[in-house]
Amino acid sequence: METLGMPELLVILGVAVLLFGGKKIPEVAKGLGEGIRNFKTALKGEPEKADSAEVIPEVVKIEKA
């Protein structure tokens, strides 16, 4: 079994652009990178750290008068 060469990678990239569109590719790549990072930290067994950019919404209870 051979490794992927440049022509194969260009075909895969072209199919990805056709499927997702040019504007969605960075979002898909970011999500894939975060998923791989989470998988690696889960394998290492390290506790999760809250990212400084991640904002956790606060639940506020509203009472009706």
C-alpha positions in Angstrom: 0.0 0.0 0.0 1.4 3.3 -1.1 1.3 6.6 0.8 -0.7 9.5 -0.4 1.1 11.7 -2.9 0.5 15.2 -4.0 -2.0 14.4 -6.8 -4.1 12.4 -4.3 -4.0 15.1 -1.7 -5.1 17.7 -4.3 -8.1 15.5 -5.3 -9.1 15.1 -1.6 -8.8 18.9 -1.1 -10.9 19.6 -4.3 -13.6 17.2 -3.1 -13.6 18.9 0.3 -14.0 22.3 -1.3 -16.9 21.0 -3.4 -18.6 19.4 -0.4 -18.2 22.1 2.2 -17.5 25.3 0.2 -14.5 27.6 0.7 -15.9 29.4 3.7 -16.6 26.3 5.7 -13.2 24.7 5.3 -11.4 26.7 8.1 -14.3 25.9 10.5 -14.2 22.2 9.7 -10.4 22.1 10.1 -10.7 24.0 13.5 -13.3 21.5 14.7 -11.2 18.6 13.6 -8.1 20.0 15.3 -10.0 20.5 18.6 -11.4 17.0 18.4 -8.0 15.5 17.9 -6.6 17.6 20.8 -9.5 16.4 23.1 -8.9 12.8 22.0 -5.1 13.0 22.8 -5.7 14.6 26.2 -8.3 11.9 27.0 -5.8 9.2 26.1 -3.2 10.8 28.4 -5.7 11.0 31.3 -5.1 14.6 32.0 -8.0 16.5 33.5 -9.7 19.0 31.2 -8.8 22.7 31.6 -11.2 25.4 30.7 -9.9 27.5 27.9 -9.7 31.2 28.6 -11.5 31.9 25.4 -14.3 29.6 26.3 -17.2 31.3 28.1 -19.5 29.3 30.2 -23.0 30.8 30.2 -24.6 31.5 33.6 -28.1 30.2 34.2 -30.4 32.9 35.6 -33.8 32.0 37.0 -36.5 34.5 36.2 -39.6 34.6 38.5 -43.0 35.7 37.1 -44.8 38.3 39.2 
